[in-house]
Amino acid sequence: MKSVRMYTTPICPYCVRAKSLLKKKGVEVEEVDILMDVAAREEMEAKTGGARSVPQIFIGDTHVGGCDELYALEKDGKLDPLLA
């Protein structure tokens, strides 16, 4: 299974929702809290082409986007192959 890295904040309900879906799939998520970490926020923005909202989710080297994009992949049956 590919590694999953998620840029989050502790006050983000979309982060909780995204983590919940991945947890149901048995995926371990490497969480990067950007709330008070300027360097981590800058890293996220650089890797996403300037995205400032959370969550920002990476599966392996693939930038998935946010929670809505993650659930769209699940709905379309594309999440499991991406995780494999």
PyMOL commands that set and color helices and strands:
alter all, ss='L'
color gray80, all
select helices_A, chain A and resi 13-24+38-48+67-75+79-83
alter helices_A, ss='H'
color red, helices_A
select strands_A, chain A and resi 4-8+29-33+56-59+62-65
alter strands_A, ss='S'
color yellow, strands_A
deselect
rebuild
show_as cartoon
